[in-house]
Amino acid sequence: MDGAQTTLEMDHCGEFKLGKLNLQMDAVFKKLTSTLANSECCFSEDHLMARELAMKAQTHWLSFREAECDGQRETASAGSLRGSFFLSCAISLTTDRIKQLSNWGVVDLKSPKSNSAKVTR
């Protein structure tokens, strides 16, 4: 929300930043689920179950983010900065989530191979 001077400008910048982060998170999540579809992904006895649980966790996380940020927005619901509270919360949580997804269990998505993970034993 750098450089923005009005509430409307701050909200617009925040929405743009959150949109970019959502795209980044979606790409990391897609890579994670693609990696977990490969039996060589990790030490799991059931890599497809790990994939299913990752998908379930992401669905729950998205619901958590919405509720958490709605709650923070509600604390300023009578003010003009309510949108900024939601966006700031969502940007922070999404930034953290990208890091979490990038290091899911023993799966290392930073590996140069596109559909395999580097597993450290």
N, C-alpha and C positions, 0 to 999 in steps of 0.2 A: 504494500500500500504506500510504497515510497513515492514521494512527489505529489501525492493526492492532497488537495487542500479542503475539499468539501466532503460531506458525508456521502453524497452520491458518487463522487470520484473515488473515494476510499472503497465503497461497496463494489463499484465496477472493477477496480484493480484487484480486489479480493476475489471476486467471482472469476476473473480471468486466471489468476494464480491457482485457485482451487481447481478450475477446469483442467489446467495443465497438469497439476498433481494427480488428479483423477485418471487422466490418460496414462501417466507414468505408472501409477499404481496398477491399473488394469493390465498394462504391458508386463509388469513384473509378475502379477498374479497369473497371467496366461503362460508365461515362461515356467513358473512354478508348477502349475497343473500339467503342463506338457512334459516337464521333467519327471514328475511323479508318475506319469503314465508309462515310463520306461522302467523295466524291471531292474536295470543297472543303476537306478537313481540313488539307492541308499541301502542301509542294512535291514530294511523292513521285510518281515515275513509276508506282508501283504501290502505292496506298494500302492495298489489300487484303493485300499482302505485308507492309507495315508492321504491319497489324493482326495477321496471323498470327504475325509475329515477336514482337510484344508479348505475345501469348498464350503463346508458347513460353517467352519470358523469365520470365513470371509463374509458369509451372509449375516452371521450374528454380529460381526464387527461393524458392518455397514449400518445395521439397526442401532447398535450401541452409539456409533458416531452421531447419527441423527438425533437420538434421544439426549445424549450428552450436550450437544451443541444447541439443541432446542432449549434445554434447561438453562444454559448459560445466556442464551438470547433472552429468555423470559425475565432474567434478573434486570434487564434494561428495557422491558417491553413498552414502557411509557416514554422512552427517550428516542432520539433520532439515531443513536448508535447501536440499536438492537441488531441490525443486520451485520454490522461490523463485529459484534460479539460472536455471532454464529460463524461468520467467515474465519475469524481469527482462530477459533476453536477447531473448526474443520481443517484448516490449513495445518495447524500444529499436529493434530491427530493423524492426518493423512501422511504428513512427512515422516512421522514415527512409524506408521504402518508400512510404508515402502521399505524402510530399513528392516522391519520385522520379517516381511515377506522375502526379502533378499537373503536372509539367513534362517530359513525354515528348517529347524532340526539340524540334521547333518548335511542337508542339501545346500550346496554353495552355488548360487546362481551367477556368481561373478566369473565362473569358469568360462574360458574362451569357446568351449564347445556349446553349440546352440541348444541341443536337446539332451545333454547329459550333465551330470553334476560331479563336481570334485568332492570325493568323500575322503575325509581324513580318518585314518584308523588309529 
